[in-house]
Amino acid sequence: MAPLAIGQGGQEDGFVCPEPAGVWLTNVAGDAAEQAVRMTLQTLWGMASADWLKVLRAGESRAGVRNGYRVPTQLGSDRWASLIGAHAAWPGEHLLIVTLGTATTVEALQGNGEYLGGLIAPGPALMLQSLAQGTAQLPTLDATMPSGGQAFARSTTEAILRGCAAAQAGLVERSHAQLEAQLGAPVRCVLSGGARHALAQTLTLPFTEHDQLVPAGLYEVALRDAQSTTSATTGTAAANATPTDTPAGASRAAEPARRGV
């Protein structure tokens, strides 16, 4: 990990890293990864991270999204953050959210924030890797290589690339058609994740790209948490006000803090 400059005035390689008021984390890599983040934050700013590090975990509802899982806590926190980020980006729209990485996840989200459920499949690179490892003569290919179109391939390399791309596209297009039929309304298809370009070449339906859904969801959660904290503080001040105090003035004074989050 490259060293980060610490404090308002510190600068290293042109990057200023001021001390944060708080940190939000989503983690699907296990407890060891979370502990490493905590230790890094402790090293950077010398504060007990337990006081200001908050970890997002899936629950029944958050930021306008209601979790449709039978056991809400079993939903991955990265998928939960993506749902929140997408709903904040396109409020009121029905969404099919497709994230392509090591795995490909497909999420169905109603415009009212109701999460209907999702699908998980191997991602493009994992598909290619399984073919290379599970067969005797097929080559190992890079998922970022262009598939060359949708026609039937005339070489082994093209056949593998186009076959895996078609499998990914088929999953998405079938899911999109199913969701539109279920809701009886148009559905926006949103592509995200580092491997989304492999699918973008093959899809035949319109789509929108968003490369930061998880951070966007974390931002929305952090923003609402800060607003809630500010509102609670303002409400306590108003409740304790003397007859000469002006609660409305206290509320207005909190607005710059809300806008600055």
HELIX and SHEET records of a PDB file:
HELIX    1   1 ASP A   31  TRP A   45  1                                  15    
HELIX    2   2 SER A   49  ASP A   51  5                                   3    
HELIX    3   3 PRO A   72  GLN A   74  5                                   3    
HELIX    4   4 SER A   77  ALA A   89  1                                  13    
HELIX    5   5 PRO A  124  GLY A  134  1                                  11    
HELIX    6   6 THR A  156  LEU A  183  1                                  28    
HELIX    7   7 ARG A  196  ALA A  200  1                                   5    
HELIX    8   8 LEU A  213  ALA A  239  1                                  27    
HELIX    9   9 PRO A  247  ARG A  259  1                                  13    
SHEET    1   A 2 VAL A  23  LEU A  25  0                                        
SHEET    2   A 2 LEU A  53  VAL A  55  1                                        
SHEET    1   B 2 SER A  61  ARG A  62  0                                        
SHEET    2   B 2 VAL A  65  ARG A  66 -1                                        
SHEET    1   C 5 TYR A 115  PRO A 122  0                                        
SHEET    2   C 5 ALA A 103  LEU A 109 -1                                        
SHEET    3   C 5 LEU A  95  LEU A 100 -1                                        
SHEET    4   C 5 ARG A 188  SER A 192  1                                        
SHEET    5   C 5 THR A 208  GLU A 209  1                                        
END                                                                             
